[in-house]
Amino acid sequence: MGARPAPARGRLQRLPRGARRAGVRRQRGARVVGPRRDPLPLHGPRRPRGGGRLLARRPRLLGPRGARRSARRRARLARRRRVRRRPQPGARRDDLPLRARPRHRRAARGVRRRRAPRRHAARPPRHGRHARGDVGAARRRRRARRRRRVLRAAPRRRAHAARAARDRRALTPAPPGTPPGPAPHGAGPARLPGRAPSCTVPRAVSPTPRPRPARDAAALFGAFPDRSGARFRVRASHAREVTLLVETGARRGVAVEMPRAGAGWFEARVRGVRPGDRYRYLLDGRGPFPDPASRFQPDGVHGPSEVVDPAAWRWRHATWPVRPLEETVFYELHVGTFTRAGTFAAAARRLGDLARLGVTTLELMPLHAFPGTRNWGYDPGALWAPAHAYGRPEDLAAFVDEAHGHGLAVVLDVVFNHLSPDGAYVAAFDRNYLTTRHRSGWGAGINLDGPGSGAVRAFILGCALHWLGAYRMDGLRLDATRFLRDAGECHLMQDLVRAVRRAFPDRRVLLVAEDGRNSNRTVAPLARGGLGCDAEWSFDLHHQWHAALTGERHHYYADFAPRLAGVARALERGWLLDGRPSRFYGRRWGTPPRAVPPRRLVSYLQSHDETGNRPRGERLHRLAGPGAARAALAVLFAAPHTPMLFMGEEWAASTPFLFFTDHREPLGRRIAAARARMFARWPGGRTAAARARIPDPQARATFEACRLRWSEARRAPHAAMRRWVRALIALRASEPALRAVVGSEAERAAARRTGAGRVADFGARAAGDRVLALWRTAPGAAPIAVIAAPRGPARAELAKLGLPPVARWEVLMTSEDRAFVGEGRPARVALDARRARVSFARAGAVVLRGRPAFRLAPPAADCGA
């Protein structure tokens, strides 16, 4: 075949039809990377729809000077392509500038692209240097027209690039010690070493804010005091003007019209404002409204906001008492009902009792400011402010400091998946905060992937960093993460985990998810496409225990048979719904848990959810009996999962835990009616008379009935239960087999298959429907076994329970020891060493230690460490 003719100088080289359709090709000096290309548009270089690069122009052979001019022109085009704003992964096209949208989307938004008027070329002169015979005239005219088009488009392109760069710098958390001030030019989110390329921290909607204390998402929202005054910054996406009203202090009565700091952002600096002064905002003359990022609401969610200065707080303890998960014992508490006073200061006085019990980590139910004075905390009104019913912000800081002094870590439950139906003003300031494209269990979903979602994501990330930084929290428990629906390429949870790790690289921060989907992706590492959480709650472990101990099969217990064999399977696997059909959800539910290490699953027998969402808030020992509760607690603390206690569970508190609220009418009546309709499907509420006996959540008496009576902890039989729990926690901390790190099911199976040596292992088995056995082994450690009979008198042979082979078993302790029984005579729990069987006269448990017939080998590396 003959050679193809060379293309004309200054024109784009055309590729063969097959080459354009195939994708990446290179032909005679023209470079094509990506899918098929379109010719250059009238307004200058435009990125193709497929995301590839532009065709490079072929250099003209004009000698040394012409070659240099061509190289300079290519460099200019490359610079323009680099500064052009590019769509981010997961961004919707409506968030992009008009020029970056496809033409059909421009028309959909009601914006028409202006076409350049058709210009007819003038007849060239017949004399002089522009004569018809001058071959360079047409080329010079074309070059001049291209230059004019590029110059017209350059300012807009540079503005878009500058705003995008400010976004990346503003929403990248700064490491501790970084002085406030603008980030250096070109600073952006760095990639973590040794990890896959990560998504950037999400950007605000273009055009974006101009943050001054940049590189920290928490510095984008709220009031920031300094020596001379305070800086106020708020986002009001649809407001034309925002007015700041200072209501107390030296500048009382001052009204400041806030200048714009970007599209939807307003910022003002007011001299003379001090911490403690109160303020509100007017939106286009409407209001006044509190700050959606208020640090404190002293008069409730509807009152004025208060300027708070966390830098003025004094901390006595600089330690971070976060332990590895295999050594962690969670303790969930509600500040309002934990003590009679229901304040941070009163709760701090009980921290010594919790430290002596042996728990390591406190999990505080949500502290977001809520409407009224009584609430669980899951009706967040002001997400950045602690509830005024419990005390002031400095009281919360003192509580955390006191906990650190006792060696207790503090994890805060945060609610980002919905807003309170009353008092959540963030949705009034930013109309893009909620969306009807996604629904949650509380109504409209949070807009994490639609138009304007960049500012919403920044608000949530800033709130999380605020609680961890200002109050020195040791971690977050993320409520109902399955309702954080994000269809973007980078999920909000992944961005949150990255932001936390970058902001606090010098300390361990626990991130625990309450997901409920049985998703193995929740705790998978970010590098493998997971969400990167440290642990997640296992609903199935609780539900299976509850069904086996109480026999209930309604509501979310419908998928769990009331048998101990189900408990054994749930203990070994971590959860039971692994993709099989679910009666409660009406479809297949869950994923296989083979790759999930047991320590990453939080296991519990009681929590605020399952106890408080009963018609009368009964605790487990009321439903199944104290003997069954003691037996289940023995298995809970011997299992390799991370255990959790609910407040009062350690002494079998007589007080219930009910659902309570303090909403304004008629909202309070509607919520009470909705609760009554929900309980109509429960055994205790199917008749009108039964529903009438359900405590009213709006009544103050309902709240008062839930307060713990700490005097019970020193009286029988409650003191005996407390001693039992304390002994179990001490045993978990002292026995090497119980402290060993157990790998996932897949890791343990691989170690057995490859013969890599002995590894830490565990197993569970049920003997009939009366006895449950759980055992733990570790290299160089004596095996531990727990035999539990939660259903009353029982007898079992050890050989049929699948225990590891040992020379003989010895009793460490039983739940029927006189110190753990309290009232009444202890029942007989006998171990017949000759016949190798154990018998129970009533419900209880026995803890055994095995004596191997061989000499113990030195400790080896734990599986999954």
N, C-alpha and C positions, 0 to 999 in steps of 0.2 A: 504494500500500500504506500502511496505517496505521503509525504509529510504534510501535516495540516498547516494551512497558512497562518502566519503569526497574526495575533489580534492587533487592531489599530492601537496606536499609543494613546494613553489616557482613558481607555475604555475598559470596563470589567470584562474579564475573560469568561466566555461561556463554556460550560462543561457538557460532555455528551449526556444524552438523556438517561442512560443507565447509570452513569456516574452520579448525576444529581439525585437519582432515586435511591441509590445505595447508601449515601451518607458521606463518610470521610473519604475524600479523594484528593490527589495532588496532580496538577497537570500544567506543565510548561510555565512554571513561575508563579501561577496563581495558587493561593492556599485556601482550602475549604475545610473547616473543622465543624462537624455537626450536620444537621439535616439541610434540606434544600434552602437556598438563599433567595431573598428578594432583592431587586436592585435598590440602590440608595434612594431614600425618599427625598422629597423636595426640601424638607427642613433639616437635612444633614444626616450624618450616620445614624442608623437606627438598628437596634439589636433584632435579629430575626426571631420569629415566634418560637422556634425550637430551642433557643438558648445558645446557639453556636456563635462563632465570631464572624466578623465581616470578611468578605473577599478583599484581599490586599491588591492594591493597584500595582500593575507591572511597571517597574521603573523605566523611564524613557532614556534612551541612549543619547544624551546631549553633551557628552564629554564630562570632564571633572566638575565644572560648575553646575551643569544640569543635574548630575548625579547627586551632588550635595543638596540642591534644592529639593529633589525628590525624597531624599532621606529625611530632610527637615519636615516635609509635608507628612510623611508617614509617621514620624514621631508625634506631630501635633494630633493626627487622627487617633493614634493609640492613646494619647493622654485624654482626649475627649471621650473615648470609649471607656476608659477606666473610671472617670469621674461621673459617668452617667449612672443614675440611680438604678439599681437592679432589684428585681423582686426577691424578697427574702423567702427562705423555705417556710411553707405553711401560711404565707401571707395571702389574703384574698385580693382579687384584682381591684375591688372598690377602694382599697387602701392606697393604691398606687397613684402616682400623678397621672394626669389626663394623657400625657404623651406616651406613657408606658402601657396604656390599656389597648386592647384590640379595638378595631373600628366599630364593631357591632356593639361593644359595651359603651363606647362613647355616645352612640345614639340612644342607648337604653337609659343613660343618665341625663338625657335631654340636652346634651352638649354636642354641637356640630363642629366638625373640623373645618376650619376656614381654608378654602383652596386659594392658592395664588392665582391672581387674574392671568388669563392667557395673554401673553405678549407676542405680538408679531414682530419678527425680526425686521429691522429697517434694511432698505436696499443698501448694500455696501457701496461706498464711493468708488469712483472709477479712477481716482488718481491719488497720489501721496502714498503714505505707508499703509493705509487701509484699503488699498486697491484690491480688486477681486483676485488678482493673482498672488497676493500675499498669503502663503499657506499657513502662517502662524496666527492670523487674525481670528479665525473661528476658535482656535484653541485658547487664545487669550480671553475672548469673550466668555467662553464656557468656564474658564478658571475664575474669572471675576464674579460670575453669577454664583458659583459654588462658594466662593469666599463670603459673599454677602449673606447667603443662606446660613452658613455656619456661624457667622458673627451674630446674626439675629437670634439663633437658638442657643448660643453659648451662655448668656446670663442666666437663662432659666435652668439650663443644665447644671451650671455651677451652684445655683441656689439649692437645687434638689440634692446635689452631692454634699453640700455643706450641712444641710439639715440632717441627712442620713448619718453623716459622721458624728454630729452632735448627739443624735439618738444613741448610737453605739457607745459613745463615751459616757453619756448620762446614766444609762441603765446597766452599766457594768459595775457591780459592787467593788468598792475599794478595799484593799487589805487594811487591817487595823494599823493605825499609825500614820495613814496617809493624810496630810494636811488638807483642809478644805480649800476649794478654789477650782478654777477651771482646769480640766484635764489637758495635757499637752496635745498639740495638733497631731491628729492621726492616731491617737491612742484608742484602742478598741479592745474587745474581749479577747484575751489570749486563750490558746488551746492548752488543755491540761496535758502535761507530758505523759506519754505512754498510753494515751487514750485515743479513741476514734475522734475524728473531727466532730466537734459539738455544735449544736445550734447556738446562736447568739442569744443573749438575754433579749426578750421581745422588745420591739420598739414601739414608741407611741405613734399615734396617727400622724401622718404627714399633713401639713407642716408641724414640726415637733417643738417641744419646749426648749428653752435656752437655760438649762440649769447652771447655777453658779457653783454650789457645792457638788459638782458632778461626780460621776463614777460611784454613786451610792443611791440606789433606788429609794431608800428611806428618806433621802434629802429632797425628794421631788415634791412632797406633800406636807402641808402643815405649817406650824409657826415655829421659828427658830430664834430664840433670844440670844443676844450677845451683850457686850458691855454698854453699848450706846442705845440699844433699842431691840427691835425684833424684826425679822423678815417673814412675811406672810406669803404663802404660795398655795394656790388652789386651782383646780381644773374645773371649769364650767363649760362643757363642750358646746352648748347651744346658746349661751348668754352673750348679749352684745356688750354689757357693761356689768361689772361687779364692784360693789362698794363695801369697804371694810368699816365696821362699827366697833369702836373700842368702848366698852360699857363700864369698866371700873379702872381704878388706878389714876396715875397722874395725868394721863391723856383721856380721861373719861369724857365721853360725848364727842370725840373726834370721829369724823366720817371721812374716809380716804377713798377716792375713786382709784381703783387699781389699774395700772396700765397693762396692756397685753404683753405677754412674754412668749408668744407663739400662738398658733391656732388653738383656741380653747383653753389657754393657760393665762393666768393673771398673777401678777407678783407686785408686791409693794413693800417698802421698808418704812417703818414708823419709829421715830426716835422717842425715847422716854417710856416705852412699854417695857414692863418688867415681868418676870415669872410670877404667876398668881393673878395677873390681869385677865379679864374676860373679854371676849369678842364674839362677833357674829358677822354674817355676810348678807348683803342684799343682792339679789339676782334680777337685773332689769327692773328695780324698784320693788320687787316682791320679797317677802320675808319679814323679819330676819330669820336666817337659818344657821344652825351650828356648822362648824367645820367638819366635813366628812372624814378628815384625817386628824380629828381632835385628839390630843394626848390625854385629856381628862374632861369629863362632863360632871361638874360638881352638883348640878341640880337635875341631873337626869338627861336622857337623850334628846329631849326637846328644849333644854335650856342652853345658855351660852357656853362656849368652849373656854378653856383656861390654858394660858401659856404655861408650859412646863419645861424645866431645864434639867434633864437627866445628868448633865455634867456636874451639877452641884451636889449630887448624892455622894455620901461617903460609904465606902465599902470596907469592911473589916477583914474579909476572907477573900483571898485571891486564888483559891484552889478551884479546880473543876472536877468534882467527884463522880464523873461518868465512868462506869465500869464496863467491861465487855459483857455482851449479852448473856453468855453462859454463867456470869456471876450476878446478873441483875434480877431483882425482885421488885415489880411495880406495885404501887399502892395508889389506887384511884380515890380521889376525895372531891367533895363539893364544899367549897369554902363556906357557903351560907348555912349549911346544916352540919358541918363538921364539929362545931362547938355551939354552946348556948348563945354566945354573943354573935357568932356568924361573921367575924371580921378577920382580916389578915393578922392583926396583932394577937387575937385569941388563938388562931390556928398556930401561930409561931410558938406559943407556949406549950403546945402538945407535940412538938417535933422531937423532943427527947424521948417520949414514949415510943414513937415510931422507930427511932434509931435503935432503942433497946430491943424492939421486936425483931429487928434484923432486916427490914426492908431497905433497899438501896436507892430507889428512885420514886419520887412522888409524881403522880400524874394528875394535874389540876384540871377539873372540868372547866369549860370555857369561861374566861373572864371578860369578854367583850361587853361593853356597856349595853344594857338591855332596857326595854321599857318597864317602868315600875321598879319595885324593890325586891321581888321574888321571881326567880327564874332559874331553870337549869343552866342557862347560858347559851343555848342553841337558837336563840332569837337575837342575833347580833345586830345592834343598831349602829354603834360607833365601834368599828373594828379595831381601831388603834388605841382605844381608851379602856382602862380597867373599870369595872362596875363600881359606881360610887357607893353602893350599898355595903361593900366590903371594906372600904377605906380609901385613902388617897394613894396616888402613885408611889410616893415615898414609903408608904406602909407595905406595899407589895415588894418594893426593892428590899426593905428590911426583912421581910419574910424569906425571900430567896437567899439573902446573905446569911440569915440564921440557919437555914437548911444546909447551906454549904458548910457552915461551922460544925454541924452535926454529921458531916460526911454524906449528906443526902443530895442527890441530883434532883432537879425540878424540870419536868416536861409539861408543857402547856398544850392543852387541847384547843385548836384553832378551827374556826368555821369559815371556810371560803366558798362553800358550794351553794349558799343561798343567803338571803337577807331577812331580817325581821319584817313582819307585816306592818310594823309601826315603829317609827323613829329612825329608819335607815335613810338618811338624807343623801347618801352617795348616789343613789339612783336619780334623785332630783337634780343634782349637779351635773351628772354625766348620764345622758339618756341612752348612751350605748352600753351601759353597764349590764343591763339585763337583756335577754333575747327570748323570743318565742320560738326560735328554731330548735332549741333544746329545752327539755322539761326536766324538772327534778321532782322529788317527793314533796316539795314545798311550793310549787308553781313554776314561774318563769325561771329559766336557767341563767347561768352566768355567761356572758359573751366573751369567750376565749379565742374565737377563731373567725369572727365576723368583722364587719366594718367598725372601726374604732376600738378593736380589741387590744391594740398595743397599749393604750393607756390603762385599760382594765387590768391587764397582766402586770403592768408596772405597779399599779396600786396594791395588788395582792403580794407581789414580791417585796415591795417596800414595807408592807405591814408585817410580813414574816421576819424580815431582817430587823425591824424595830423591836419586836418582842425579844428576839435573841440578843440584840445588842444593848438596848437601853436597860433591860431588866436582868440581863445575864442569865437567861433561861438556858438550860442544858439540852433542850430539844423541843420538838413539836410533835403532837399527835394530830394528824390531819383527818378531819371528820369527813366521812362519807365521800371518799375520793372518786367513787364510781360516778358521782353526779358532776364531777368536773369534766364535762364533755368537751373535748378539744380535738377537732378533725384536722388540725394542722400537722405539719411534718414533725414538729418538735412539741411534745406535750408540755403543758404547764408544769406538771410534776417534775419533769426532767429539768426544765429551766430553774425551778425552785431549788432542786437538789444542787445544781451547779452553782447557783448564786450563793447558797449557804456555805458550800465547801470553799468557794473563793473568798467570801467575806470573813470566814473564821478558819484560816488554815492552821492555826496553832493550837486548836482545841477540838475535842471530839464533840460533835453535835448529833444527838439521836433524832432520827426522822422516822416516825411510826405511822403507818397508814391504816385507817379503818376503811377497807375497800369493799369487802363482802362478796366479790366476784370469784373468789378462789383463783386468782390469777397469779401464775408463777412469774409473770412479768413484773409484778409490783416490787419484788425484792431482788430482781435480776440486776446485775451491774449495768451502768450506763453504756459501757463499751460494747455490751452485747445487746443493746437495744432495749434494756429494761428501764424502769423508772428510777432505780437506784436507791430505794428506801432501805433503811436498816432492818425493819421488821414490819409485820402486819398482824392485825388481829385475826384469829381463827374462829369464825362463828361456828363452824361445824363441831369443833371440840366442845364448846359450851352446849350447843343444842343437843348433841348426842348424850352428854352427861345428864342434862336436864331430862331428856326423854327417858333415859334408863332409870333415873332415880325417882321420878314422879309419875311416869306412865302417860304424860300428856302428849297428844298427837295433833293439836290444833295449830293454826297459824303457821309460823315458820318451823314448828316442830313436826310438820306433816311428813317431811322427808326422812325422818329418823325413827327407826324402830326402837321400842323400849327394851333393848336387850344389851347385856354387857359385852356380847361379841362385837356389837357396833362400836362400843367404847374402845375395845382393844384395837379394832381396825383403824379408828380415827386417831388413836395415839401413835400407831406405827406410821400412818401415811401423812398425818397433819390435817387433812380434810377429806371428806367422803364424796362430795359432789365434784367429780373430776371430769365433767363433760357428759355425764349421764343425765337423763331426763329428770326434771324436778317437778314435783306436784305443786309446790308453793309458787315457783316462778312461772310455771306453765311452759317451760322449754328446757333445752339442755343448758346446764349450768356448770361453770368451773373449767379448770384445766388440770392436767396431770401434775401432781406435786413431787415427782421423783427428783427434780433438781433443786428443791427447796430445803435447805438445812433446817433441822427442827428448832434451833435456837432463834431463827428468824420469825417464828410464829409465837405470838403472845397468847397464852392459854389461861383461861379463867373459868370459875364456877359461877360467879356473880359479877354484874356490872350495872351501871346506871340504866342501860338500855333494857336489858331483859328483866331486871327487877322493877324498874320504874314504869315500864310499859305493861304491867299487869294491872288488873282493875283495882287491887288493894295493896299492891306493892310488897307482897310477901317475900321474905328472904328464903334461901334454900333450906335452912335448918327447920323452918316452919312447915315447909311442904314435905320434906323427906325424912325429917328427924335428925337429932344431933349426932347419932351414931353413923348414919349414912354420910353426913357432912364431914365428920372426922375421917372416915374411910376415903372419901373422894379427895380431901385435902392431902392425905398421905401420898396418893398417886400423883396429884398435881405437882407437888414439890420434888418428887423423885423422877419425873419425866424430864427429857432433855429440852423441852420447850421452855420459853421464858415465862415464868408464872406471874400472875397478877392477882392481888386481893382488892376487894371493894371495901370501902371504909365501914368499920363495924363488923365485918365478916370474921375478923380474927378473934372476937369474943362472942360471936353469935348474938349480935345486938337484937334487942326486942323491938326496936323501932323499925317501922317499914320505911321504904323509900318510894314516895309517890310522885306523880307528875304534878307540878304546881307552876302557876303563872300569875302575873299581876298586870294584865292588859287593861286598857281603857275599854269602856263599853261603847258600842255593842260587840267589839271584837272579842272580848272575853267570853261572852255568851256563845258566840259562834264556835270558838275553840272548844268550849266545854261540850257543846252539842256534837261536834265532830268526834270527840273522844268517846262519847256515849255510843255513837253509831259504830265506831271501830270495835268496841267491846261487845256489841250485839252478836258478833261471830264467835265470842269466847264462851266457854262453859259457864263462867260466873256472871254473864250479862245478857243471856238470851231472852230473859223476860223483862218487862217494864219494871216490875218490883225489884228485880236484882240490879237493874241499872240505876234505880233510884238510890240504892245503898252505896253506889260508887262515890268516893269522896270528890267534892267539887274542886277542880284544880284552881279556881279563882279564890277560894276561901283561904283566909290566913291560917285557919286551924289545920288545913291540909299541910301547909308548909311547916307549922310548928310541930306536927306529929312526926316529922322526919328528922328532927334534930337528934343527934346522938346523945345518949346519957352516959357520960364517961364514968360515972360512979358505978355502973354495972361491971366495968372491967375489973373491979376489985372484989366483986361478990361472986359466990357460987350460983349457978354453974358456969357463969361467963368467964371467971378467972381461970378455970380448968381448961376451957377451950383456948384461951389465949396462951397458956403454957404449952399446949399441944402444938399450936402453930409456931410458936417461938422455937420449940425443939426441932420441928421439921425444917425450918429455915436454917438453924444452926447445923443440922445434919447435912443439908445440901451444901453448905459452905465448907464443911470439914472433911467429908468423904471424897477421896480422889476420884472414885468412879462416878460420882455425881457432879463433879466439877469439870470432868473431861469434855472436850469439844467433840460432839458427834456430827459427822458429816451427813450429807443428804443421802437419800436412799440409793441414788445412782452412784455416788462416791463409795459407799460401803459395799455395794455389789461389785464395783470394779476392783476394789481392794481384795475381796474374796476371790474373784475370778483370776486375777493376775498373781495371787500369792505374794502380795506386797508386805505381808507380815500382819501381826495383830493390830487392830485398830479399835478405837472406842466404838461401842455398839450398844444397842438396846433392843428390847422386844416386849410385846404384850400379848397375852392370851387369856381367854375366858374358859373356865371349867363349868360347863353347863350355863346356867343363868343365875348362879349364886356367888361365884368367886371370880375375881379378876386378879391376874398377876402381871407385874411389870418388873423387869430386871435391867440392870445397867452393868456393863463391863468396860474396862479400860486397861491398856498395857501397864503392867507393874502395879495394879491396884486390885484389892479384894472386891469381888462382885457384890452388888447390893440388889436385893429383891424386896418388893412390897407385895404382900398378899392382902387383898381387900375383900371384905364381904359386906357390901353396902345394903344388902337386902335382908339381913337378919341372920339367924343361926345357919351355919354351913360347915362343911368339912370337905377338904380337898387333899389329894395326894400330890406331892411336889413333882413326882416323876411325870405327871400328866399335864403340868403347867409349862413345859418347855424351858425350864430354868437351865442355866449353864451348869456343866458338870463340876462338882466340887467334892472335897472329902466329906464335909458336913456343913450344915447351916447352923448359925447361932443367932439368937434373938437379940436385936439391939434395943428395941422398944416396941410397945404395943399401945394402941389407943385406949386399952382397958386398964392401963396402969392407974393406980389410985390417984396419982397427981394429975391425970388428964380426964378423969371421969366426972369429978364434981359431986353432984348429989347421987345418992344410991350406992349400992355395992358394985364393985367392978365385976364384970363378967369374965368367964374363963376363956383365955386364948392359949391353947396348948400346942406345942411343937413336939411331936413324937419323932425323936431322931432315929429310933430303930426302924419304924415303919415309914419315916419320911413323909408325914402328913400333918396338916394343921387343921384345928377345929375351932369354931367360933360359937359361943353361946348366944350372942346377939350381934347386931351390926357393928363392925369395927375393922381394924387393920393391924397388921404386924409387919415390922421392918426387920429383915434378915440380912446377915452378912455371911458370905461364904468363905470357908477355909480351904484353899486349894490343896490338892494332894501333892503338888510339885512346888518347887521353889519359884517365887515370883521373879520374873525377868525385870531388868531395869526399865523405867518408863521409856516409851517410844513416842514418836511424833503422832499427835492426834490427827485423826482423819478430818479433813475440812478445816484445819487450823489456818 
